[in-house]
Every structure is written in C-alpha cells, then in structure tokens.
Amino acid sequence: MKSVNQDNRAPLGPVMLDVVGKTLTEDDVRRLRHPLTGGVILFTRNYTDRAQLAALTAAIHAARPGILIAVDHEGGRVQRFRTDGFTVLPSMRKLGQLWDNDVLAATKVATALGFVLAAELRACGVDLSFTPVLDVDYGASSVIGDRSFHRDARVVTLLAKSVNHGLALAGMANCGKHFPGHGFVKADSHVDIPVDERSFDEIMGHDARPYDWLGMSLAAVMPAHVIYPQFDKSPAGFSKKWLTVLRKDLGFEGVIFSDDLSMQGATVAGTALDAAKAALSAGCDVALICNSPEKADQILSGLGTAIDVVSAQRIAALVPQTAALDWDALQLDARYVAARKQVQALV
C-alpha cells in the first residue's frame, strides 16, 4: 500500500499550475518548490502509461512533499487517462438517462463510478479529480453537454452525491463545478466570454441549488468564467458578490478554485497576474493557471509572499488522508472488481 507521509510540511500556497511534459524539467521543479505553489494539475500530455504517470507523481511529491496533484477526470469526453488499464468512464448524462429508467440503479452505479475513478487515480499518485459537474443540462451548452447529469437540478444533486460517496470510499475529495451554473449559456468560456442574462433569483432557484443541497458533502467548488450581469458585472470567479453568496448564503466552507486563468473567459480581468489577484481578492483559495509556464512565473513572482492560513488549511484538507492501494493490489480488491463491472456495463 502507498503510505501517507505525516511529516511537517510547508503550508500550501494559493497557486495551482501544470508541468510541461512526462518528466520534470528544472523549471518545473523550481515552480513546484516556490512557496506560493500549492497544487499541480495534470493533462493528457503528461501521460504515456501507468508506470510513467506513477513515476511523474512520485517525482512531483518528492520535489514538493504534501502538494495536491489534481486532474480533470470526469468521464465521457473529459478523461485524461484512458489507456493501459484505466477504466473508460461513461459520460454523466448516461447516469442521468439510467436515473430516468431506474433511480436506485443509477445511484448505485454513480457510487461505483466515483469509487473506480478515484481508486485508479490514487493508485497512480493523483490526489484529486475536478468532478462532479453540477451544471444543469439545458441542451444549449456545447462545452457542458453530456458532462451534465440531467436537466433537473434535483437529479443532478442526488447523482453527484452518489459520485461523491464513491470518491470518498476511495479516499478522494471532490470539486463541484461550475458555480453558480454554466449550463444555460451557449458560449464556451475556453474561447469566449459567456454572458447569462437571467435574474439572480432564477439562477439561485435552479442552477445553484445543488451547491446548497449537497451541503457538507461538497469539499471544493470551481466558479464559472461566466458573467451574470443582472447580479454582478464580473465573472463569478472574480466576483466577491458571488463568492460571498457561496460562503455566506449557502454556507460553503471548503476550497474555492478559480477556473483556468488562461481561458478566454478570464481575460476580462486583464493579465494572468491581474486575474490571479482578482480571483484571490474575490474569495478564491486557489488561482489555477494552465498551459502557460510564462504566465505561471508571472503569477508566482507578482503575488507577493503572504499565504492565507485559512486557505492553506482548506487546501491541505483535500490531500488524501488514507493510504491508497497500488495498482496490482487494486486489481484484486473485491469492491473495485465489482464496481468496475457496474461502470463498464454503462459505457
């Protein structure tokens, strides 16, 4: 079993960044060891096979003990690692379709999916997946689409709760996204600046309900790079008003990650450094920067050295607290074998 190191570590900073390739460069190590770095996000470009992935995560943890290693690994078209034994996970929409035919079967498979997803990632040294998607499926958003569980926010909530249960059974936290909701707008915030003209009450009464209903089972949240002008002129991830709603009105006490600050939807805040400052000032605990080492360096050098103690504690709480089975042991684990069969039957 992979052990959990309990030594004293430096507090985790408010920046999550990526690494360039399949092994660490000197610049990667320099960034990882920067006191403001608290996390790493991996992509498909960082993966060849399980042995290489495990070696990479081990090298990251060696360079910066205690750092949080994350990945977008939802299922369907958003799954970074799909070969060399990784289970091909169905889209969340398939769980919603199963719900429409058999509610209890859907919750059972959702729990199994969360367990398989988390157990496989943890066996390779990955600590967190940015899942589940809590956006409601209005049938209009190309970027969300079948990543959403369902059109009904109540179904989204209960299926997400089951996925979260499965993640937790494998020792992994969760991250609901994209608050307060990205499913209504057609524009893709990766390449555009989406605007949702609906009223605050309409958004809170439907799209944002999962964030309330999930309660303490929600460990982290990622706001949307979407502007909701009826409530605030800034995208949710840069909006103190929206993040105050999340913290105060909905009582959320976990980690708030910005969405990727290199996306087009973040450009309203200015440079990457401006965006990082805006996100953290608005109430995010972590500024996420992807696919741009130069911008990561600008953020690390420009933020200053102060680390918020409360945010650092929140981030540390996402790091798994239990030992993970290695891959070979996982293949012999009865719960994993049974869960994997359930998941594969839905693909």
Disulfide bonds with the S-S distance in Angstrom:
none
